[in-house]
Amino acid sequence: MKKYLFYFTCYFLFSFFSSPLFAAISFDNIDINESDEVLYTINQTLHKGKTYGTLAYSKLQNGQKQPSHEFLTCFPEQIELLNNKKTLQIRNKYGTAHYDVINHKFEWKSYSKTIPETNLPLTPYSVSNDGKWMCYLQPTGDVKASLILKNVKTGKIKELCSNVLMDYQKIPVKWSLDSSILFYENENNVYFCNPEAYFSNIEVDEKNRKIGRGKINSIEVISEKHLAYVDDYLLYKINLKELYTLGLYSGVIGQGKIVGRLPFQFNPQTDYFSVNKKFTGIFVVQNNRLFSYLTAKKESCEYMDVVYSKPYTDSKATLKDYSVFWDRKDAPILWLEKLPYDSVNERGSVYKISAVSLQVLEIEDSGKPYLSPDGTKVAFFAGDAIYVYDVTTWKRVGQMFGQSVASVLWLDSTNLIVGGTKSVKKWNTFTNEEVVIAMSSCKAGYWNAVKGTIVCDNNSGDDYEYNKDSKTWSKIGLTTKRIPVTQNGRFRVFIGNATNVNFDNSIYVRTLTNKPTTKVLYSQTRKKIADKKKIALVFDAYDNSDGISKVITTLNKYNINSTFFINGEFIRRYPSETKQISIYNFDCASMFFSAIDLTDNEFIIDEDFVRRGLARNEDEFYQITKKELSLYWHAPFYFENPQVLSAGEKTGYSYISISNELIELQESHKSLNIEEILTKYIKAIESGEALVIPIPIGYSTAEVVAPLYNNLDLLICTLIKKGYEFETINKM
């Protein structure tokens, strides 16, 4: 194995220059009353960069008994509607809470007895439309999981399928509108089941519930009666009542009624489609790049008419995400989320699609669209506001200001559940009435000196009072805040140092009566834990930019500052993308001026050649970005020899090398599936073969079966679970 001095140097320097992936947990704003009850805030940073303070309550007791803890605020990392929309489920790292929409009551269903220290994103849930069933992925290994079906009322679970690739962003299932049918993918085929029958063990064998080959992207539920299915070139219309007949006899009767033929092959691994309710139009997105709108005048095997087909070509931004929905006239609406080349503020654009695309709306710093259940309105959140627009006229019909939005759900076609950084609200978009469901965070909590109640200041301009019976909050306007008290006749509570490196400080409780003692409120803050293992993710930009938006978005999501090694060919072909990388302040280093093998005997590679190649790359990068490259480099494809290393060193550069095993893994990207790639990378990391993990941007001059950047989210989460922290090459 090729290992250079760099490996050993970086190993020792890590402990001096490392910066945590997330800000450490901290306590502040202590207030104790005469009943030995303590209020305080626990401050943490989410994986998306949002920082919030959880208001916590502890009841102190003399003797050896541990204080009881309770969390009074609940940040809406994920929200779901259950029990025919009578229950709002709010989830975060602390646990799961339920809000009774009818009776206005809040209750923690389960929560952590300690403060969660690992800041992983929550696993998403897919809930049926009636809220009686839910699906989620349960990890069974580093990158594998089981797809689980859960009965919401009883809490019982059953495995639908195993050997599924873990995903922290989406669940590979879809529901019929009446919730009687669940569609899921398994081993590159699409199946269906009836949840009631599946739990009662009377469902037919899976082989007789097969719709056809493909992924969950191969199907779309169109209405109460019909399902759309695309297989290769053909679009099928399937009657939901005939699913079991189809499953049993698809080899004889086919896969449904053919609506039309596409002029291109649909790839469910990378493509997406949407069909209008009349089955007269289909919108297809190929490889996140080519957008096509096709129509059919009648159901037949004939080719559909191409009304619109254009690649994404915005010269001012890369494409981050997209969504397609249909207006009342069954015409497609395309929403694009973009990353501008000259700004870190994302931009949402809405287009009406016909023979041409007509932009009807643009929102700065916008999140994804949320379509109302009746399809007439759509909500967007941007900055500290959320807006609602009429889908047909594109006039703004509602707006609410005051907090950054974290999660959104339509309760019905008029009311929105808005989970923000300050509170969770039910908002009537017609009357503009707002009802607070829960406090998301709290700047400071204190005891009301007159009534003895708990008051929360969440920095919104109003204070909120806590109802102990319903465990909900009511707005009371600004109040006269008492000076926080840290001591009564029995206890003194104060902030001190923490031994656990995941905490900035700790809360201590000093007993003032009987036998004086001093203990921490949370014992975990005094636990000594092993230093986190360090790893550097580096991204190699050769001559293709396909993965740029995905990589930037994921790194920002987890607050990771990585190193990009940029080749001169990339700079010349993609000057805007090169500037974009620098605008996000990622560490940028050199990968020579051309994507050539510097060990190839056909070239005369001497010191002067390497010196000039590195200098040219510096100059071209500066001309585009007005910034300098870091003085680190590696040869294209990590192919090096002593002459190359010596030449770079004399030029003033430090060389970054990887093991032969990782070099071979770079080549294996062309043949392995993503599970195999991830498994091999993680094995190399855990064996100590890798302190630097190279990830190519784009296809690196060769077709790749499964680009690793498409599953960067999974790689990062797996390493976080294993106790790794991420660093740039510079700080190593």
C-alpha positions in Angstrom: 0.0 0.0 0.0 1.2 3.5 -0.8 1.3 5.5 2.4 3.2 8.7 2.7 4.3 10.9 5.5 1.1 12.9 5.0 -1.0 10.1 6.6 0.9 10.0 9.8 1.2 13.8 10.1 -2.6 14.3 9.6 -3.3 11.7 12.2 -1.5 13.6 15.0 -2.6 17.1 13.8 -6.3 16.2 13.8 -6.7 16.7 17.5 -5.3 20.2 17.3 -7.1 21.5 14.3 -10.4 19.6 14.2 -13.7 21.4 14.3 -16.9 19.5 15.2 -19.5 18.8 12.6 -22.1 20.5 14.8 -21.9 23.0 17.6 -21.6 21.3 21.0 -24.7 21.2 23.3 -25.0 24.0 25.8 -27.2 24.9 28.8 -28.3 28.4 29.9 -31.1 30.6 31.3 -31.6 28.7 34.6 -34.6 29.7 36.8 -35.5 27.8 40.1 -38.7 28.3 42.1 -39.5 27.7 45.8 -40.9 24.2 44.9 -37.4 23.1 43.7 -38.5 23.1 40.1 -35.9 24.2 37.6 -36.3 25.7 34.1 -33.4 25.9 31.6 -32.7 25.7 27.9 -30.7 23.1 26.0 -29.2 24.6 22.9 -28.4 22.4 19.9 -27.8 22.8 16.1 -29.8 20.8 13.6 -28.2 19.0 10.6 -29.6 21.8 8.4 -27.9 24.5 10.4 -30.9 25.7 12.4 -30.1 26.3 16.0 -32.8 26.0 18.6 -33.2 26.0 22.4 -35.3 23.3 24.0 -37.0 24.4 27.2 -36.6 21.7 29.8 -38.0 21.2 33.3 -36.5 19.2 36.2 -37.8 18.5 39.6 -35.0 18.4 42.2 -35.0 16.0 45.1 -32.9 15.5 48.2 -30.9 12.3 48.7 -29.7 9.9 46.0 -32.8 10.1 43.8 -32.2 11.4 40.3 -34.1 14.5 39.2 -37.0 13.9 36.8 -36.8 15.7 33.5 -39.4 16.9 31.0 -39.1 18.7 27.7 -41.6 21.5 27.3 -40.9 22.5 23.7 -40.8 20.2 20.6 -38.9 21.2 17.4 -40.7 19.9 14.3 -38.0 18.1 12.5 -40.6 15.8 10.9 -44.4 16.1 11.1 -47.1 13.6 10.0 -50.9 13.5 10.2 -52.5 10.4 11.8 -55.9 9.0 12.6 -57.8 10.7 9.8 -56.0 13.9 10.4 -57.2 14.1 14.0 -53.6 13.7 15.4 -50.5 15.6 14.4 -47.3 13.7 15.1 -44.2 15.8 15.7 -40.8 14.1 15.8 -37.3 15.3 16.6 -34.2 13.8 18.1 -35.7 13.9 21.6 -38.6 11.7 20.7 -42.2 11.6 19.3 -45.1 13.8 20.4 -48.8 13.8 19.5 -51.1 16.8 19.3 -54.9 16.2 19.5 -56.3 18.5 16.8 -59.8 18.2 18.1 -59.3 18.6 21.8 -56.1 20.8 21.7 -53.9 18.5 23.8 -50.2 17.8 23.5 -48.5 14.7 24.8 -45.0 13.1 24.4 -45.6 9.5 23.3 -41.9 8.6 23.8 -38.8 10.6 24.5 -35.2 10.2 25.5 -34.3 10.1 29.1 -31.0 11.7 28.2 -30.0 14.4 25.8 -29.3 13.0 22.3 -25.7 13.6 21.4 -25.7 12.2 17.8 -27.2 14.7 15.4 -28.4 12.4 12.6 -31.4 13.4 10.5 -34.6 11.5 11.4 -35.7 8.6 9.3 -38.6 9.8 7.2 -42.1 8.2 7.4 -44.6 7.6 4.7 -48.1 7.8 6.2 -51.3 6.6 4.5 -53.8 9.3 3.6 -56.2 8.1 6.3 -53.3 8.1 8.9 -53.9 4.5 9.9 -50.7 3.1 8.5 -47.1 4.1 8.1 -43.9 2.8 6.5 -40.3 3.5 7.4 -36.9 2.0 6.9 -35.3 0.2 9.9 -31.5 -0.1 9.5 -30.2 -3.7 9.5 -26.5 -2.9 8.7 -24.2 -0.1 7.6 -26.2 0.7 4.5 -29.0 -1.8 4.4 -32.5 -1.7 6.0 -35.8 -3.5 6.2 -39.0 -1.8 4.9 -41.5 -1.8 7.8 -45.3 -1.4 7.8 -46.8 -0.2 11.1 -50.3 -0.2 12.3 -50.7 3.3 13.9 -53.5 2.3 16.3 -52.0 -0.9 17.7 -48.3 -0.1 17.2 -47.7 -3.5 15.7 -45.2 -3.8 12.8 -44.5 -6.2 10.0 -41.6 -6.4 7.6 -42.6 -5.9 3.9 -39.1 -6.7 2.5 -35.5 -6.8 3.6 -32.2 -6.0 1.9 -33.3 -2.4 1.0 -30.7 0.4 0.6 -31.0 2.7 3.6 -32.3 6.2 2.7 -32.6 9.3 5.0 -34.5 11.4 2.5 -37.4 9.3 1.2 -39.2 6.0 1.5 -39.7 3.8 -1.6 -43.5 3.5 -1.2 -46.7 5.1 -2.4 -50.3 4.9 -1.2 -53.7 4.8 -3.0 -55.9 7.8 -2.3 -58.2 5.7 -0.1 -55.3 4.1 1.7 -56.5 0.6 0.9 -53.4 -0.2 -1.2 -49.7 0.2 -0.5 -47.2 0.2 -3.4 -43.6 -0.6 -2.8 -40.4 -1.7 -4.6 -38.4 -4.8 -3.9 -35.5 -6.2 -5.9 -36.1 -4.0 -9.0 -39.8 -4.9 -9.2 -42.9 -3.0 -8.1 -45.5 -4.7 -5.9 -48.7 -3.9 -4.0 -50.5 -5.1 -0.9 -53.6 -4.4 1.2 -52.3 -3.4 4.7 -55.3 -4.9 6.5 -54.9 -8.3 4.6 -51.1 -8.2 5.1 -51.4 -7.8 8.9 -54.1 -10.5 9.0 -51.8 -12.9 7.2 -54.4 -13.4 4.5 -52.7 -11.5 1.7 -51.7 -13.5 -1.4 -48.1 -14.4 -2.1 -45.9 -11.5 -3.2 -45.2 -13.1 -6.6 -48.9 -12.7 -7.3 -48.9 -9.1 -6.3 -46.4 -7.9 -8.8 -47.2 -5.0 -11.0 -44.1 -5.2 -13.1 -40.4 -4.5 -13.2 -39.0 -1.1 -12.1 -38.7 1.2 -9.1 -41.2 3.2 -7.2 -40.6 5.9 -9.8 -42.2 3.6 -12.3 -45.7 4.2 -10.9 -47.9 7.1 -9.9 -51.3 7.1 -8.3 -53.5 9.3 -10.5 -57.0 9.2 -9.0 -59.2 7.1 -6.7 -59.6 4.6 -9.6 -56.4 4.6 -11.6 -52.7 4.0 -11.4 -50.1 5.0 -14.1 -47.2 2.6 -14.8 -44.3 3.1 -17.2 -42.3 0.2 -18.4 -39.5 1.0 -20.9 -41.3 2.9 -23.7 -44.9 2.3 -22.7 -47.3 4.1 -20.5 -50.0 1.9 -18.9 -53.3 2.8 -17.3 -54.2 0.4 -14.5 -57.6 0.1 -12.9 -57.0 -0.3 -9.1 -59.9 -2.7 -8.8 -58.1 -5.0 -11.2 -54.8 -5.1 -9.4 -55.2 -8.7 -8.1 -56.3 -9.9 -11.5 -53.3 -8.2 -13.0 -51.0 -9.7 -10.4 -52.2 -13.2 -11.1 -52.5 -13.1 -14.9 -50.1 -10.3 -16.0 -48.2 -12.9 -18.1 -51.5 -13.5 -20.0 -53.4 -10.2 -20.1 -50.4 -7.8 -19.9 -49.9 -5.0 -17.4 -52.9 -2.8 -18.0 -54.3 -0.7 -20.8 -51.6 1.0 -23.0 -52.1 4.8 -23.2 -49.2 5.6 -25.5 -45.6 5.0 -26.4 -42.7 7.3 -25.3 -40.1 8.2 -28.0 -37.3 7.3 -25.4 -36.7 4.6 -22.9 -37.7 5.4 -19.3 -35.1 4.6 -16.7 -36.7 4.3 -13.2 -33.3 4.5 -11.5 -32.8 8.1 -12.7 -36.0 9.3 -14.3 -39.3 10.6 -13.0 -42.8 11.0 -14.6 -46.2 12.6 -13.8 -49.5 12.0 -15.6 -52.6 14.2 -15.5 -56.0 12.8 -14.3 -57.3 12.4 -17.8 -54.3 10.4 -18.9 -53.9 12.8 -21.9 -50.5 14.2 -20.8 -47.3 12.9 -19.3 -44.4 14.9 -18.1 -41.0 13.1 -17.9 -37.7 14.2 -16.3 -34.7 12.2 -17.6 -31.6 12.1 -15.5 -32.5 15.3 -13.6 -31.7 17.2 -16.8 -34.1 16.7 -19.8 -37.7 17.9 -19.3 -40.4 16.6 -21.7 -44.1 17.1 -22.0 -46.0 14.6 -24.2 -49.7 14.2 -25.1 -51.9 11.5 -26.5 -55.2 12.1 -28.2 -56.4 8.5 -27.7 -55.2 5.4 -25.9 -53.1 3.3 -28.3 -49.6 1.9 -28.8 -48.7 4.9 -31.0 -46.0 7.3 -30.2 -47.2 10.2 -28.0 -46.8 13.8 -29.4 -43.8 15.7 -28.0 -45.2 19.2 -27.1 -42.1 20.4 -25.2 -38.7 18.9 -24.7 -35.7 20.9 -23.4 -32.7 20.3 -21.2 -32.1 22.5 -18.1 -30.0 25.3 -19.5 -30.1 28.2 -16.9 -26.8 30.0 -17.3 -27.1 31.6 -13.8 -27.7 28.5 -11.6 -27.3 24.8 -11.2 -30.4 22.7 -10.7 -31.0 21.3 -7.1 -34.5 19.8 -7.3 -37.7 19.8 -9.2 -41.4 19.0 -8.9 -44.3 18.6 -11.3 -48.0 19.1 -10.7 -51.1 19.9 -12.8 -53.4 22.9 -12.9 -57.2 22.7 -13.3 -56.9 22.5 -17.1 -54.7 19.5 -16.8 -51.7 21.4 -18.0 -48.3 20.8 -16.3 -46.6 23.2 -13.9 -42.9 22.8 -13.4 -41.1 24.0 -10.2 -37.4 24.2 -10.2 -35.2 24.8 -7.1 -31.8 26.3 -8.2 -28.4 27.1 -6.7 -27.3 30.4 -8.2 -23.7 30.6 -9.4 -23.1 34.0 -7.7 -25.0 33.6 -4.5 -25.6 31.1 -1.7 -29.4 31.9 -1.6 -31.4 29.2 -3.3 -34.1 30.3 -5.8 -37.4 28.7 -6.6 -38.9 29.2 -10.1 -42.4 28.1 -11.4 -43.1 27.6 -15.1 -46.3 26.9 -17.1 -45.4 24.4 -19.7 -47.0 24.2 -23.2 -45.0 24.4 -26.4 -42.8 26.8 -24.5 -42.1 27.4 -20.9 -43.5 30.5 -19.3 -42.1 31.6 -15.9 -44.9 32.7 -13.7 -43.2 33.0 -10.3 -39.8 33.3 -8.7 -39.1 33.2 -5.0 -35.7 33.9 -3.4 -34.4 31.4 -0.8 -37.4 29.2 -1.4 -38.1 25.6 -0.2 -40.1 23.0 -2.1 -43.8 23.4 -3.1 -46.6 21.9 -1.0 -49.7 21.2 -3.1 -53.1 21.4 -1.3 -55.2 18.2 -1.3 -57.7 19.6 -3.9 -54.8 20.7 -6.1 -55.9 24.3 -6.3 -53.3 26.0 -4.1 -49.6 25.6 -3.5 -47.5 26.8 -0.5 -43.9 27.8 -0.6 -41.7 28.9 2.3 -38.9 31.4 1.9 -36.8 33.1 4.6 -39.0 34.0 7.5 -42.3 33.7 5.6 -44.6 31.2 4.0 -46.8 32.1 0.9 -49.8 30.4 -0.7 -50.6 30.9 -4.4 -53.6 29.9 -6.6 -52.3 27.3 -9.0 -54.4 28.7 -12.0 -53.9 32.4 -11.7 -50.6 32.4 -9.7 -51.9 35.2 -7.5 -50.8 35.2 -3.9 -53.8 34.3 -1.7 -52.1 34.0 1.7 -49.0 34.8 3.5 -47.6 34.4 7.1 -44.5 36.0 8.5 -42.4 35.7 11.6 -40.3 32.5 11.6 -38.1 30.3 9.4 -40.1 27.2 8.3 -38.8 23.7 9.0 -41.8 21.5 8.0 -45.2 22.0 6.3 -48.4 19.9 5.9 -51.9 20.6 4.6 -54.5 19.7 7.2 -57.2 20.2 4.5 -57.5 22.5 1.5 -57.7 25.6 3.7 -55.6 24.9 6.8 -51.9 24.5 6.9 -49.7 23.0 9.7 -46.6 25.2 9.7 -43.7 23.9 11.8 -41.3 26.8 12.3 -38.2 27.5 14.3 -40.2 29.3 17.0 -43.6 27.5 17.0 -45.8 24.9 15.3 -49.1 26.6 14.2 -52.3 25.7 12.5 -52.9 28.5 9.9 -56.2 29.1 8.2 -55.1 30.5 4.8 -58.5 32.0 4.1 -59.2 33.8 7.4 -55.5 34.2 8.3 -56.2 32.9 11.8 -53.3 31.3 13.6 -53.5 28.7 16.4 -50.3 27.7 18.3 -50.0 24.0 18.6 -46.6 23.8 20.3 -43.5 25.8 21.0 -40.6 24.7 18.7 -37.9 26.4 20.7 -37.4 28.8 23.6 -34.9 31.6 24.1 -35.5 31.6 27.9 -38.2 30.2 30.2 -39.0 31.6 33.6 -41.5 31.2 36.4 -44.3 33.8 36.6 -43.9 35.4 40.0 -47.6 36.0 40.5 -49.3 32.8 39.2 -46.4 30.4 39.4 -46.9 29.3 35.8 -44.2 28.7 33.2 -43.6 31.5 30.6 -41.6 31.1 27.4 -39.8 33.9 25.6 -39.2 32.4 22.1 -37.9 35.7 20.6 -41.1 36.2 18.6 -42.3 39.5 20.2 -44.8 37.8 22.4 -44.5 35.6 25.5 -46.4 32.3 25.9 -47.8 30.6 29.0 -47.8 26.9 29.6 -50.9 24.9 30.5 -49.9 22.0 32.6 -53.1 20.1 32.0 -53.2 20.2 28.2 -49.4 20.7 27.9 -50.0 23.4 25.3 -49.0 27.1 25.1 -51.1 30.3 24.9 -50.0 33.7 23.7 -50.1 36.3 26.5 -48.2 39.2 24.9 -45.1 40.7 26.5 -44.8 40.2 30.2 -42.6 41.7 32.9 -39.9 39.2 33.3 -38.5 38.5 36.7 -34.8 38.2 37.3 -33.9 34.6 37.0 -33.2 32.9 40.3 -30.5 30.2 40.7 -30.9 29.5 44.5 -33.6 28.9 47.0 -33.3 27.6 50.6 -32.5 24.1 49.6 -30.6 24.2 46.3 -28.3 26.3 44.3 -28.1 25.6 40.5 -25.3 26.9 38.4 -23.4 26.4 35.1 -20.0 24.7 35.2 -17.6 22.8 33.0 -18.5 19.5 31.2 -16.1 16.6 30.8 -18.0 15.2 27.8 -16.6 16.9 24.7 -20.1 16.9 23.1 -21.2 19.5 25.7 -19.9 23.1 26.1 -21.0 23.2 29.7 -23.0 21.4 32.3 -25.7 22.2 35.0 -24.7 21.5 38.6 -27.0 21.2 41.6 -25.6 22.2 45.0 -27.6 20.8 48.0 -27.7 23.3 50.8 -29.3 21.3 53.5 -28.5 18.1 55.4 -25.3 16.8 53.9 -24.1 19.4 51.3 -23.3 17.8 48.0 -22.8 18.9 44.4 -23.9 16.8 41.5 -24.5 17.3 37.8 -28.1 17.5 36.6 -27.3 15.3 33.6 -24.7 12.6 34.4 -23.8 12.2 30.8 -22.2 15.6 30.7 -19.5 14.3 33.1 -18.8 11.1 31.1 -15.4 11.0 29.4 -15.8 9.7 25.9 -13.3 8.7 23.3 -12.1 11.3 20.9 -14.0 11.1 17.6 -12.3 9.6 14.7 -11.5 12.0 11.9 -12.1 11.6 8.2 -11.7 14.0 5.2 -14.2 13.8 2.3 -12.5 15.2 -0.8 -14.3 15.8 -4.1 -12.4 15.4 -7.4 -13.7 17.6 -10.2 -12.2 16.2 -13.4 -14.2 17.2 -16.5 -17.9 16.7 -15.7 -20.1 18.7 -13.3 -23.2 16.5 -13.0 -22.9 16.0 -9.2 -22.1 19.6 -8.2 -25.6 20.7 -6.9 -26.1 17.3 -5.1 -22.7 17.6 -3.4 -23.1 21.2 -2.4 -26.6 20.7 -1.0 -25.6 17.7 1.0 -22.5 19.3 2.5 -24.5 22.4 3.5 -27.2 20.2 5.0 -24.6 18.6 7.4 -22.5 21.7 7.9 -19.4 20.0 6.4 -16.6 22.0 4.9 -14.8 19.7 2.5 -11.9 20.0 0.1 -12.5 20.1 -3.7 -9.6 19.1 -6.0 -10.2 20.9 -9.2 -8.7 20.0 -12.6 -7.9 22.6 -15.2 -10.2 20.8 -17.7 -13.1 21.3 -15.2 -12.2 25.0 -14.8 -12.2 25.6 -18.5 -15.4 23.6 -19.2 -17.3 24.8 -16.2 -16.2 28.3 -15.1 -19.6 29.0 -13.4 -19.5 25.8 -11.4 -15.9 26.5 -10.4 -17.0 30.0 -9.1 -19.9 28.4 -7.3 -17.7 26.1 -5.4 -15.5 29.0 -4.3 -18.6 31.1 -3.3 -19.6 28.5 -0.8 -16.1 28.8 0.7 -15.2 25.2 0.3 -11.5 24.5 0.5 -10.2 24.3 -3.1 -7.0 22.6 -4.1 -5.2 21.6 -7.4 -5.5 18.6 -9.6 -3.1 19.8 -12.3 -4.1 21.6 -15.5 -5.3 18.6 -17.4 -6.8 15.2 -16.7 -3.9 13.1 -17.9 -2.0 10.2 -16.4 1.3 11.7 -15.2 2.9 8.3 -15.0 2.2 7.5 -18.7 5.5 6.8 -20.5 4.1 8.5 -23.6 4.7 11.9 -22.0 7.9 13.4 -20.8 7.0 14.4 -17.2 9.8 16.3 -15.6 9.9 19.0 -12.9 9.4 21.8 -15.3 6.2 20.2 -16.8 4.7 19.7 -13.3 5.7 23.2 -12.2 4.1 24.8 -15.2 1.0 22.6 -15.0 0.4 23.6 -11.4 1.0 27.2 -12.1 -1.4 27.3 -15.0 -4.1 25.7 -12.9 -3.5 28.4 -10.2 -3.8 31.2 -12.7 -7.0 29.8 -14.4 -8.7 29.3 -11.1 -7.8 32.8 -10.0 -9.1 34.3 -13.2 -12.5 32.7 -12.6 -12.8 33.1 -8.8 -10.4 35.9 -7.8 -9.3 33.5 -5.1 -6.2 31.3 -4.7 -5.9 27.6 -4.6 -4.7 25.9 -1.5 -1.1 24.6 -1.8 -2.3 20.9 -1.8 -2.6 18.8 -4.9 -2.8 15.3 -6.2 -2.2 13.9 -9.7 -5.3 13.1 -11.9 -6.7 9.7 -10.9 -4.1 9.6 -8.1 -1.5 8.1 -10.5 1.9 9.1 -9.1 5.6 8.2 -9.1 8.6 9.6 -7.2 9.4 12.1 -10.0 5.9 13.5 -9.9 5.9 13.8 -6.1 9.4 15.4 -6.0 8.4 17.9 -8.7 5.3 19.0 -6.8 7.2 19.3 -3.6 9.8 21.6 -5.1 7.0 23.8 -6.4 5.8 24.3 -2.9 2.8 22.0 -2.9 2.0 19.2 -0.4 0.8 16.0 -2.0 -2.3 14.1 -1.0 -2.1 10.4 -1.6 -4.5 7.5 -1.1 -4.0 3.8 -0.9 -3.9 1.4 -3.8 -7.1 -0.1 -2.5 -8.9 3.3 -2.9 -7.4 3.8 -6.3 -8.9 0.5 -7.3 -12.2 1.5 -5.8 -12.2 4.6 -8.1 -12.0 2.3 -11.1 -14.6 -0.1 -9.7 -17.2 2.7 -9.8 -17.7 1.7 -13.4 -19.0 -1.8 -12.6 -20.2 -2.0 -9.0 -23.7 -1.1 -7.7 -24.0 1.6 -4.9 -24.3 -0.9 -2.1 -21.0 -2.6 -3.1 -19.3 0.8 -3.4 -20.4 2.1 0.0 -19.6 -1.2 1.7 -16.1 -1.2 0.3 -15.5 2.4 1.2 -16.7 1.9 4.8 -14.5 -1.2 5.1 -11.5 0.7 3.9 -12.2 3.5 6.4 -12.6 1.2 9.4 -9.5 -0.8 8.6 -7.4 2.4 8.8 -6.6 2.3 5.1 -8.4 5.6 4.5 -8.2 8.9 6.3 -9.0 10.7 3.0 -12.1 9.6 1.0 -12.0 10.6 -2.6 -15.4 11.1 -4.4 -15.5 11.9 -8.1 -17.7 14.7 -9.3 -19.6 13.7 -12.5 -18.6 10.6 -14.4 -14.8 11.2 -14.6 -14.4 10.4 -18.3 -16.2 7.0 -18.0 -19.7 5.8 -17.6 -20.5 5.0 -14.0 -23.1 2.5 -12.8 -23.9 4.3 -9.6 -22.1 7.6 -8.9 -21.3 7.8 -5.2 -22.3 11.4 -4.9 -26.0 10.3 -5.4 -25.7 8.6 -2.0 -23.4 11.0 -0.3 -26.2 11.5 2.3 -26.1 7.8 3.3 -22.3 7.7 3.4 -22.1 10.7 5.7 -24.9 9.4 8.0 -23.2 6.0 8.3 -19.9 7.6 9.3 -21.6 9.9 11.8 -23.2 6.8 13.4 -19.8 5.2 13.6 -18.4 8.1 15.5 -16.5 10.0 12.7 -16.1 13.7 12.3 -15.2 15.5 9.0 -12.4 17.8 8.2 -10.8 19.7 5.3 -7.4 18.8 4.1 -6.2 22.3 5.2 -7.1 21.7 8.9 -5.5 18.3 8.9 
